[in-house]
Amino acid sequence: MSISLSCRELGMECPFVTEGETEEVVLDSFMRHVQTEHTGDWFEGEEIYQAASAVVHEKAA
Ligand SMILES: [Zn+2]
């Protein structure tokens, strides 16, 4: 089963969607996108990471 995560789910106006087999893979590719496209700010990045991992974890469960 693959897990998907989109920027919209986290309240960002962006068409980006990523998909992967594990939580790690999805979060990794999502955070790479966030860091290049949305924020260079470490604190904001950390907050997005927390929210993203909660969403992904729920989907994986
Ligand atoms: Zn995005």
N, CA, C, O and the ligand as a Tripos MOL2 file, in Angstrom:
@<TRIPOS>MOLECULE
protein
  245   243    62     0     0
PROTEIN
NO_CHARGES

@<TRIPOS>ATOM
      1 N           0.8460   -1.1960    0.0000 N.3       1 MET1
      2 CA          0.0000    0.0000    0.0000 C.3       1 MET1
      3 C           0.8770    1.2400    0.0000 C.2       1 MET1
      4 O           1.8140    1.3440    0.7920 O.2       1 MET1
      5 N           0.5780    2.1680   -0.8760 N.am      2 SER2
      6 CA          1.3940    3.3770   -0.8630 C.3       2 SER2
      7 C           0.6580    4.5110   -0.1600 C.2       2 SER2
      8 O          -0.5710    4.5660   -0.1310 O.2       2 SER2
      9 N           1.4440    5.3970    0.3950 N.am      3 ILE3
     10 CA          0.9300    6.5270    1.1620 C.3       3 ILE3
     11 C           1.1740    7.7860    0.3340 C.2       3 ILE3
     12 O           2.2410    7.9480   -0.2580 O.2       3 ILE3
     13 N           0.1820    8.6730    0.2950 N.am      4 SER4
     14 CA          0.4140    9.9270   -0.4190 C.3       4 SER4
     15 C           0.2840   11.1020    0.5400 C.2       4 SER4
     16 O          -0.3970   11.0240    1.5630 O.2       4 SER4
     17 N           0.9490   12.1820    0.1860 N.am      5 LEU5
     18 CA          0.8900   13.3890    1.0090 C.3       5 LEU5
     19 C           0.9590   14.5870    0.0700 C.2       5 LEU5
     20 O           1.8250   14.6560   -0.8020 O.2       5 LEU5
     21 N           0.0370   15.5310    0.2560 N.am      6 SER6
     22 CA          0.0280   16.7040   -0.6090 C.3       6 SER6
     23 C           0.1870   17.9710    0.2210 C.2       6 SER6
     24 O          -0.1140   17.9960    1.4140 O.2       6 SER6
     25 N           0.6640   19.0130   -0.4340 N.am      7 CYS7
     26 CA          0.7870   20.3110    0.2270 C.3       7 CYS7
     27 C          -0.5790   20.8390    0.6760 C.2       7 CYS7
     28 O          -0.6940   21.4640    1.7310 O.2       7 CYS7
     29 N          -1.5930   20.5870   -0.1180 N.am      8 ARG8
     30 CA         -2.9390   21.0650    0.2250 C.3       8 ARG8
     31 C          -3.4260   20.5220    1.5640 C.2       8 ARG8
     32 O          -4.0950   21.2180    2.3280 O.2       8 ARG8
     33 N          -3.0800   19.2770    1.8310 N.am      9 GLU9
     34 CA         -3.5000   18.6780    3.1040 C.3       9 GLU9
     35 C          -2.9250   19.4360    4.2960 C.2       9 GLU9
     36 O          -3.4750   19.3960    5.3970 O.2       9 GLU9
     37 N          -1.8200   20.1210    4.0620 N.am     10 LEU10
     38 CA         -1.1960   20.8820    5.1430 C.3      10 LEU10
     39 C          -1.5080   22.3680    5.0290 C.2      10 LEU10
     40 O          -0.8790   23.1990    5.6830 O.2      10 LEU10
     41 N          -2.4910   22.6910    4.1870 N.am     11 GLY11
     42 CA         -2.9590   24.0670    4.1050 C.3      11 GLY11
     43 C          -2.1430   24.9690    3.2050 C.2      11 GLY11
     44 O          -2.2440   26.1920    3.2940 O.2      11 GLY11
     45 N          -1.3200   24.3670    2.3220 N.am     12 MET12
     46 CA         -0.5270   25.2000    1.4190 C.3      12 MET12
     47 C          -1.1380   25.1730    0.0240 C.2      12 MET12
     48 O          -1.5620   24.1280   -0.4680 O.2      12 MET12
     49 N          -1.1730   26.3500   -0.6030 N.am     13 GLU13
     50 CA         -1.7340   26.4570   -1.9490 C.3      13 GLU13
     51 C          -0.6890   26.0040   -2.9540 C.2      13 GLU13
     52 O           0.0670   26.8100   -3.4950 O.2      13 GLU13
     53 N          -0.6610   24.7100   -3.1910 N.am     14 CYS14
     54 CA          0.3920   24.1500   -4.0310 C.3      14 CYS14
     55 C          -0.0820   22.7830   -4.5290 C.2      14 CYS14
     56 O          -0.6520   22.0080   -3.7610 O.2      14 CYS14
     57 N           0.1480   22.4870   -5.7990 N.am     15 PRO15
     58 CA         -0.3500   21.2300   -6.3650 C.3      15 PRO15
     59 C           0.5430   20.0180   -6.0870 C.2      15 PRO15
     60 O           0.2610   18.9180   -6.5620 O.2      15 PRO15
     61 N           1.6150   20.2160   -5.3210 N.am     16 PHE16
     62 CA          2.5560   19.1090   -5.1130 C.3      16 PHE16
     63 C           1.9410   17.9420   -4.3310 C.2      16 PHE16
     64 O           1.3080   18.1320   -3.2930 O.2      16 PHE16
     65 N           2.1450   16.7450   -4.8560 N.am     17 VAL17
     66 CA          1.7350   15.5170   -4.1680 C.3      17 VAL17
     67 C           2.8820   14.5370   -4.2620 C.2      17 VAL17
     68 O           3.5000   14.4000   -5.3180 O.2      17 VAL17
     69 N           3.1740   13.8520   -3.1630 N.am     18 THR18
     70 CA          4.1940   12.8220   -3.2210 C.3      18 THR18
     71 C           3.6170   11.5100   -2.7290 C.2      18 THR18
     72 O           2.6260   11.4820   -2.0000 O.2      18 THR18
     73 N           4.2490   10.4340   -3.1370 N.am     19 GLU19
     74 CA          3.7320    9.1170   -2.8280 C.3      19 GLU19
     75 C           4.8880    8.1740   -2.5460 C.2      19 GLU19
     76 O           5.9510    8.2880   -3.1560 O.2      19 GLU19
     77 N           4.6820    7.2370   -1.6150 N.am     20 GLY20
     78 CA          5.7510    6.2840   -1.3420 C.3      20 GLY20
     79 C           5.2210    5.1040   -0.5570 C.2      20 GLY20
     80 O           4.0720    5.0890   -0.1150 O.2      20 GLY20
     81 N           6.0830    4.1180   -0.3930 N.am     21 GLU21
     82 CA          5.6830    2.8830    0.2710 C.3      21 GLU21
     83 C           5.7560    2.9780    1.7910 C.2      21 GLU21
     84 O           5.0290    2.2710    2.4890 O.2      21 GLU21
     85 N           6.6190    3.8350    2.3080 N.am     22 THR22
     86 CA          6.7670    3.9430    3.7560 C.3      22 THR22
     87 C           6.6490    5.4000    4.1980 C.2      22 THR22
     88 O           6.7910    6.3230    3.3960 O.2      22 THR22
     89 N           6.3870    5.5840    5.4900 N.am     23 GLU23
     90 CA          6.3070    6.9400    6.0500 C.3      23 GLU23
     91 C           7.5980    7.7170    5.8060 C.2      23 GLU23
     92 O           7.5730    8.8970    5.4580 O.2      23 GLU23
     93 N           8.7290    7.0300    5.9970 N.am     24 GLU24
     94 CA         10.0270    7.6890    5.8320 C.3      24 GLU24
     95 C          10.2150    8.2440    4.4320 C.2      24 GLU24
     96 O          10.6240    9.3910    4.2470 O.2      24 GLU24
     97 N           9.9060    7.3990    3.4420 N.am     25 VAL25
     98 CA         10.0980    7.8080    2.0520 C.3      25 VAL25
     99 C           9.2260    9.0080    1.7110 C.2      25 VAL25
    100 O           9.6820    9.9560    1.0720 O.2      25 VAL25
    101 N           7.9590    8.9600    2.1440 N.am     26 VAL26
    102 CA          7.0300   10.0400    1.8460 C.3      26 VAL26
    103 C           7.4750   11.3380    2.5250 C.2      26 VAL26
    104 O           7.4980   12.3960    1.8950 O.2      26 VAL26
    105 N           7.8250   11.2530    3.7970 N.am     27 LEU27
    106 CA          8.2410   12.4480    4.5330 C.3      27 LEU27
    107 C           9.5310   13.0330    3.9700 C.2      27 LEU27
    108 O           9.6940   14.2490    3.8700 O.2      27 LEU27
    109 N          10.4340   12.1410    3.6080 N.am     28 ASP28
    110 CA         11.7100   12.5890    3.0640 C.3      28 ASP28
    111 C          11.5040   13.3890    1.7880 C.2      28 ASP28
    112 O          12.0470   14.4840    1.6390 O.2      28 ASP28
    113 N          10.7280   12.8460    0.8770 N.am     29 SER29
    114 CA         10.5360   13.5340   -0.3870 C.3      29 SER29
    115 C           9.6780   14.7820   -0.1930 C.2      29 SER29
    116 O           9.8820   15.7870   -0.8740 O.2      29 SER29
    117 N           8.7160   14.7220    0.7390 N.am     30 PHE30
    118 CA          7.8910   15.8990    1.0100 C.3      30 PHE30
    119 C           8.7270   17.0440    1.5870 C.2      30 PHE30
    120 O           8.5900   18.1930    1.1660 O.2      30 PHE30
    121 N           9.5870   16.7250    2.5460 N.am     31 MET31
    122 CA         10.3800   17.7670    3.1790 C.3      31 MET31
    123 C          11.4160   18.3680    2.2280 C.2      31 MET31
    124 O          11.7700   19.5420    2.3440 O.2      31 MET31
    125 N          11.8940   17.5570    1.2910 N.am     32 ARG32
    126 CA         12.8110   18.1160    0.2900 C.3      32 ARG32
    127 C          12.0830   19.1590   -0.5380 C.2      32 ARG32
    128 O          12.6390   20.2120   -0.8490 O.2      32 ARG32
    129 N          10.8510   18.8700   -0.8930 N.am     33 HIS33
    130 CA         10.0350   19.8250   -1.6400 C.3      33 HIS33
    131 C           9.7740   21.0820   -0.8080 C.2      33 HIS33
    132 O           9.9330   22.1990   -1.2990 O.2      33 HIS33
    133 N           9.3750   20.8970    0.4420 N.am     34 VAL34
    134 CA          9.0700   22.0410    1.3100 C.3      34 VAL34
    135 C          10.2860   22.9540    1.4630 C.2      34 VAL34
    136 O          10.1680   24.1770    1.3890 O.2      34 VAL34
    137 N          11.4470   22.3490    1.6760 N.am     35 GLN35
    138 CA         12.6460   23.1530    1.8920 C.3      35 GLN35
    139 C          13.0680   23.9320    0.6530 C.2      35 GLN35
    140 O          13.6230   25.0250    0.7650 O.2      35 GLN35
    141 N          12.8090   23.3750   -0.5270 N.am     36 THR36
    142 CA         13.1910   24.1190   -1.7320 C.3      36 THR36
    143 C          12.1150   25.0940   -2.1770 C.2      36 THR36
    144 O          12.4270   26.1780   -2.6690 O.2      36 THR36
    145 N          10.8380   24.7170   -2.0090 N.am     37 GLU37
    146 CA          9.7560   25.5300   -2.5660 C.3      37 GLU37
    147 C           9.0610   26.4430   -1.5640 C.2      37 GLU37
    148 O           8.5100   27.4710   -1.9600 O.2      37 GLU37
    149 N           9.0700   26.1040   -0.3020 N.am     38 HIS38
    150 CA          8.2320   26.8470    0.6350 C.3      38 HIS38
    151 C           8.9740   27.6210    1.7000 C.2      38 HIS38
    152 O           8.5870   28.7470    2.0120 O.2      38 HIS38
    153 N          10.0030   27.0710    2.2570 N.am     39 THR39
    154 CA         10.6380   27.8010    3.3430 C.3      39 THR39
    155 C          12.1050   27.4510    3.5020 C.2      39 THR39
    156 O          12.5090   26.3020    3.3240 O.2      39 THR39
    157 N          12.8800   28.4400    3.8340 N.am     40 GLY40
    158 CA         14.2630   28.1990    4.1580 C.3      40 GLY40
    159 C          14.4090   28.3490    5.6620 C.2      40 GLY40
    160 O          15.4970   28.1950    6.2160 O.2      40 GLY40
    161 N          13.2960   28.6520    6.3100 N.am     41 ASP41
    162 CA         13.2960   28.9010    7.7420 C.3      41 ASP41
    163 C          13.2400   27.5880    8.5150 C.2      41 ASP41
    164 O          12.3020   26.8090    8.3440 O.2      41 ASP41
    165 N          14.2200   27.3390    9.3480 N.am     42 TRP42
    166 CA         14.3120   26.0610   10.0410 C.3      42 TRP42
    167 C          13.1080   25.8040   10.9360 C.2      42 TRP42
    168 O          12.5800   24.6930   10.9580 O.2      42 TRP42
    169 N          12.6690   26.8170   11.6720 N.am     43 PHE43
    170 CA         11.5680   26.6090   12.6150 C.3      43 PHE43
    171 C          10.2780   26.2620   11.8880 C.2      43 PHE43
    172 O           9.5570   25.3460   12.2840 O.2      43 PHE43
    173 N           9.9950   26.9970   10.8270 N.am     44 GLU44
    174 CA          8.8070   26.7030   10.0360 C.3      44 GLU44
    175 C           8.8940   25.3070    9.4420 C.2      44 GLU44
    176 O           7.9090   24.5680    9.4170 O.2      44 GLU44
    177 N          10.0630   24.9580    8.9720 N.am     45 GLY45
    178 CA         10.2820   23.6360    8.4070 C.3      45 GLY45
    179 C          10.0000   22.5570    9.4290 C.2      45 GLY45
    180 O           9.4000   21.5300    9.1090 O.2      45 GLY45
    181 N          10.4260   22.7840   10.6470 N.am     46 GLU46
    182 CA         10.2050   21.8230   11.7350 C.3      46 GLU46
    183 C           8.7100   21.6770   12.0340 C.2      46 GLU46
    184 O           8.2230   20.5700   12.2630 O.2      46 GLU46
    185 N           7.9910   22.7950   12.0300 N.am     47 GLU47
    186 CA          6.5410   22.7410   12.2590 C.3      47 GLU47
    187 C           5.8280   21.9820   11.1570 C.2      47 GLU47
    188 O           4.9300   21.1830   11.4200 O.2      47 GLU47
    189 N           6.2340   22.2380    9.9200 N.am     48 ILE48
    190 CA          5.6300   21.5360    8.7850 C.3      48 ILE48
    191 C           5.9410   20.0460    8.8900 C.2      48 ILE48
    192 O           5.0920   19.2000    8.6080 O.2      48 ILE48
    193 N           7.1590   19.7440    9.2980 N.am     49 TYR49
    194 CA          7.5450   18.3430    9.4490 C.3      49 TYR49
    195 C           6.6660   17.6380   10.4760 C.2      49 TYR49
    196 O           6.2150   16.5170   10.2430 O.2      49 TYR49
    197 N           6.4230   18.2860   11.6050 N.am     50 GLN50
    198 CA          5.5740   17.6890   12.6480 C.3      50 GLN50
    199 C           4.1700   17.4340   12.1230 C.2      50 GLN50
    200 O           3.6070   16.3610   12.3410 O.2      50 GLN50
    201 N           3.6050   18.4160   11.4310 N.am     51 ALA51
    202 CA          2.2540   18.2770   10.8890 C.3      51 ALA51
    203 C           2.2210   17.1870    9.8250 C.2      51 ALA51
    204 O           1.2950   16.3750    9.7910 O.2      51 ALA51
    205 N           3.2230   17.1680    8.9630 N.am     52 ALA52
    206 CA          3.2770   16.1830    7.8800 C.3      52 ALA52
    207 C           3.4080   14.7730    8.4390 C.2      52 ALA52
    208 O           2.7540   13.8500    7.9520 O.2      52 ALA52
    209 N           4.2480   14.5960    9.4580 N.am     53 SER53
    210 CA          4.4240   13.2420    9.9670 C.3      53 SER53
    211 C           3.1670   12.7500   10.6770 C.2      53 SER53
    212 O           2.8880   11.5510   10.6740 O.2      53 SER53
    213 N           2.4010   13.6620   11.2880 N.am     54 ALA54
    214 CA          1.1340   13.2710   11.9120 C.3      54 ALA54
    215 C           0.1440   12.7740   10.8580 C.2      54 ALA54
    216 O          -0.5220   11.7570   11.0480 O.2      54 ALA54
    217 N           0.0570   13.5050    9.7430 N.am     55 VAL55
    218 CA         -0.8580   13.1260    8.6640 C.3      55 VAL55
    219 C          -0.4520   11.7830    8.0620 C.2      55 VAL55
    220 O          -1.2870   10.9000    7.8650 O.2      55 VAL55
    221 N           0.8290   11.6440    7.7780 N.am     56 VAL56
    222 CA          1.3290   10.4120    7.1590 C.3      56 VAL56
    223 C           1.1510    9.2250    8.1050 C.2      56 VAL56
    224 O           0.7900    8.1280    7.6800 O.2      56 VAL56
    225 N           1.4070    9.4570    9.3800 N.am     57 HIS57
    226 CA          1.2980    8.3850   10.3540 C.3      57 HIS57
    227 C          -0.1400    7.8800   10.4290 C.2      57 HIS57
    228 O          -0.3850    6.6770   10.5200 O.2      57 HIS57
    229 N          -1.0780    8.8120   10.3880 N.am     58 GLU58
    230 CA         -2.4890    8.4630   10.4410 C.3      58 GLU58
    231 C          -2.8810    7.6020    9.2220 C.2      58 GLU58
    232 O          -3.6350    6.6350    9.3390 O.2      58 GLU58
    233 N          -2.3500    7.9820    8.0670 N.am     59 LYS59
    234 CA         -2.6560    7.2420    6.8350 C.3      59 LYS59
    235 C          -2.0360    5.8560    6.8400 C.2      59 LYS59
    236 O          -2.6010    4.9030    6.3030 O.2      59 LYS59
    237 N          -0.8740    5.7620    7.4490 N.am     60 ALA60
    238 CA         -0.1500    4.4820    7.4550 C.3      60 ALA60
    239 C          -0.7720    3.5080    8.4490 C.2      60 ALA60
    240 O          -0.6190    2.2940    8.3230 O.2      60 ALA60
    241 N          -1.4660    4.0480    9.4270 N.am     61 ALA61
    242 CA         -2.0180    3.2080   10.5050 C.3      61 ALA61
    243 C          -3.1620    2.3250   10.0140 C.2      61 ALA61
    244 O          -3.7320    1.5630   10.7940 O.2      61 ALA61
    245 ZN          4.3030   22.5650   -2.1000 Zn       62 ZN62
@<TRIPOS>BOND
     1     1     2 1
     2     2     3 1
     3     3     4 2
     4     3     5 am
     5     5     6 1
     6     6     7 1
     7     7     8 2
     8     7     9 am
     9     9    10 1
    10    10    11 1
    11    11    12 2
    12    11    13 am
    13    13    14 1
    14    14    15 1
    15    15    16 2
    16    15    17 am
    17    17    18 1
    18    18    19 1
    19    19    20 2
    20    19    21 am
    21    21    22 1
    22    22    23 1
    23    23    24 2
    24    23    25 am
    25    25    26 1
    26    26    27 1
    27    27    28 2
    28    27    29 am
    29    29    30 1
    30    30    31 1
    31    31    32 2
    32    31    33 am
    33    33    34 1
    34    34    35 1
    35    35    36 2
    36    35    37 am
    37    37    38 1
    38    38    39 1
    39    39    40 2
    40    39    41 am
    41    41    42 1
    42    42    43 1
    43    43    44 2
    44    43    45 am
    45    45    46 1
    46    46    47 1
    47    47    48 2
    48    47    49 am
    49    49    50 1
    50    50    51 1
    51    51    52 2
    52    51    53 am
    53    53    54 1
    54    54    55 1
    55    55    56 2
    56    55    57 am
    57    57    58 1
    58    58    59 1
    59    59    60 2
    60    59    61 am
    61    61    62 1
    62    62    63 1
    63    63    64 2
    64    63    65 am
    65    65    66 1
    66    66    67 1
    67    67    68 2
    68    67    69 am
    69    69    70 1
    70    70    71 1
    71    71    72 2
    72    71    73 am
    73    73    74 1
    74    74    75 1
    75    75    76 2
    76    75    77 am
    77    77    78 1
    78    78    79 1
    79    79    80 2
    80    79    81 am
    81    81    82 1
    82    82    83 1
    83    83    84 2
    84    83    85 am
    85    85    86 1
    86    86    87 1
    87    87    88 2
    88    87    89 am
    89    89    90 1
    90    90    91 1
    91    91    92 2
    92    91    93 am
    93    93    94 1
    94    94    95 1
    95    95    96 2
    96    95    97 am
    97    97    98 1
    98    98    99 1
    99    99   100 2
   100    99   101 am
   101   101   102 1
   102   102   103 1
   103   103   104 2
   104   103   105 am
   105   105   106 1
   106   106   107 1
   107   107   108 2
   108   107   109 am
   109   109   110 1
   110   110   111 1
   111   111   112 2
   112   111   113 am
   113   113   114 1
   114   114   115 1
   115   115   116 2
   116   115   117 am
   117   117   118 1
   118   118   119 1
   119   119   120 2
   120   119   121 am
   121   121   122 1
   122   122   123 1
   123   123   124 2
   124   123   125 am
   125   125   126 1
   126   126   127 1
   127   127   128 2
   128   127   129 am
   129   129   130 1
   130   130   131 1
   131   131   132 2
   132   131   133 am
   133   133   134 1
   134   134   135 1
   135   135   136 2
   136   135   137 am
   137   137   138 1
   138   138   139 1
   139   139   140 2
   140   139   141 am
   141   141   142 1
   142   142   143 1
   143   143   144 2
   144   143   145 am
   145   145   146 1
   146   146   147 1
   147   147   148 2
   148   147   149 am
   149   149   150 1
   150   150   151 1
   151   151   152 2
   152   151   153 am
   153   153   154 1
   154   154   155 1
   155   155   156 2
   156   155   157 am
   157   157   158 1
   158   158   159 1
   159   159   160 2
   160   159   161 am
   161   161   162 1
   162   162   163 1
   163   163   164 2
   164   163   165 am
   165   165   166 1
   166   166   167 1
   167   167   168 2
   168   167   169 am
   169   169   170 1
   170   170   171 1
   171   171   172 2
   172   171   173 am
   173   173   174 1
   174   174   175 1
   175   175   176 2
   176   175   177 am
   177   177   178 1
   178   178   179 1
   179   179   180 2
   180   179   181 am
   181   181   182 1
   182   182   183 1
   183   183   184 2
   184   183   185 am
   185   185   186 1
   186   186   187 1
   187   187   188 2
   188   187   189 am
   189   189   190 1
   190   190   191 1
   191   191   192 2
   192   191   193 am
   193   193   194 1
   194   194   195 1
   195   195   196 2
   196   195   197 am
   197   197   198 1
   198   198   199 1
   199   199   200 2
   200   199   201 am
   201   201   202 1
   202   202   203 1
   203   203   204 2
   204   203   205 am
   205   205   206 1
   206   206   207 1
   207   207   208 2
   208   207   209 am
   209   209   210 1
   210   210   211 1
   211   211   212 2
   212   211   213 am
   213   213   214 1
   214   214   215 1
   215   215   216 2
   216   215   217 am
   217   217   218 1
   218   218   219 1
   219   219   220 2
   220   219   221 am
   221   221   222 1
   222   222   223 1
   223   223   224 2
   224   223   225 am
   225   225   226 1
   226   226   227 1
   227   227   228 2
   228   227   229 am
   229   229   230 1
   230   230   231 1
   231   231   232 2
   232   231   233 am
   233   233   234 1
   234   234   235 1
   235   235   236 2
   236   235   237 am
   237   237   238 1
   238   238   239 1
   239   239   240 2
   240   239   241 am
   241   241   242 1
   242   242   243 1
   243   243   244 2
@<TRIPOS>SUBSTRUCTURE
     1 MET1         2 RESIDUE 1 A MET
     2 SER2         6 RESIDUE 1 A SER
     3 ILE3        10 RESIDUE 1 A ILE
     4 SER4        14 RESIDUE 1 A SER
     5 LEU5        18 RESIDUE 1 A LEU
     6 SER6        22 RESIDUE 1 A SER
     7 CYS7        26 RESIDUE 1 A CYS
     8 ARG8        30 RESIDUE 1 A ARG
     9 GLU9        34 RESIDUE 1 A GLU
    10 LEU10       38 RESIDUE 1 A LEU
    11 GLY11       42 RESIDUE 1 A GLY
    12 MET12       46 RESIDUE 1 A MET
    13 GLU13       50 RESIDUE 1 A GLU
    14 CYS14       54 RESIDUE 1 A CYS
    15 PRO15       58 RESIDUE 1 A PRO
    16 PHE16       62 RESIDUE 1 A PHE
    17 VAL17       66 RESIDUE 1 A VAL
    18 THR18       70 RESIDUE 1 A THR
    19 GLU19       74 RESIDUE 1 A GLU
    20 GLY20       78 RESIDUE 1 A GLY
    21 GLU21       82 RESIDUE 1 A GLU
    22 THR22       86 RESIDUE 1 A THR
    23 GLU23       90 RESIDUE 1 A GLU
    24 GLU24       94 RESIDUE 1 A GLU
    25 VAL25       98 RESIDUE 1 A VAL
    26 VAL26      102 RESIDUE 1 A VAL
    27 LEU27      106 RESIDUE 1 A LEU
    28 ASP28      110 RESIDUE 1 A ASP
    29 SER29      114 RESIDUE 1 A SER
    30 PHE30      118 RESIDUE 1 A PHE
    31 MET31      122 RESIDUE 1 A MET
    32 ARG32      126 RESIDUE 1 A ARG
    33 HIS33      130 RESIDUE 1 A HIS
    34 VAL34      134 RESIDUE 1 A VAL
    35 GLN35      138 RESIDUE 1 A GLN
    36 THR36      142 RESIDUE 1 A THR
    37 GLU37      146 RESIDUE 1 A GLU
    38 HIS38      150 RESIDUE 1 A HIS
    39 THR39      154 RESIDUE 1 A THR
    40 GLY40      158 RESIDUE 1 A GLY
    41 ASP41      162 RESIDUE 1 A ASP
    42 TRP42      166 RESIDUE 1 A TRP
    43 PHE43      170 RESIDUE 1 A PHE
    44 GLU44      174 RESIDUE 1 A GLU
    45 GLY45      178 RESIDUE 1 A GLY
    46 GLU46      182 RESIDUE 1 A GLU
    47 GLU47      186 RESIDUE 1 A GLU
    48 ILE48      190 RESIDUE 1 A ILE
    49 TYR49      194 RESIDUE 1 A TYR
    50 GLN50      198 RESIDUE 1 A GLN
    51 ALA51      202 RESIDUE 1 A ALA
    52 ALA52      206 RESIDUE 1 A ALA
    53 SER53      210 RESIDUE 1 A SER
    54 ALA54      214 RESIDUE 1 A ALA
    55 VAL55      218 RESIDUE 1 A VAL
    56 VAL56      222 RESIDUE 1 A VAL
    57 HIS57      226 RESIDUE 1 A HIS
    58 GLU58      230 RESIDUE 1 A GLU
    59 LYS59      234 RESIDUE 1 A LYS
    60 ALA60      238 RESIDUE 1 A ALA
    61 ALA61      242 RESIDUE 1 A ALA
    62 ZN62       245 GROUP 0 **** ****
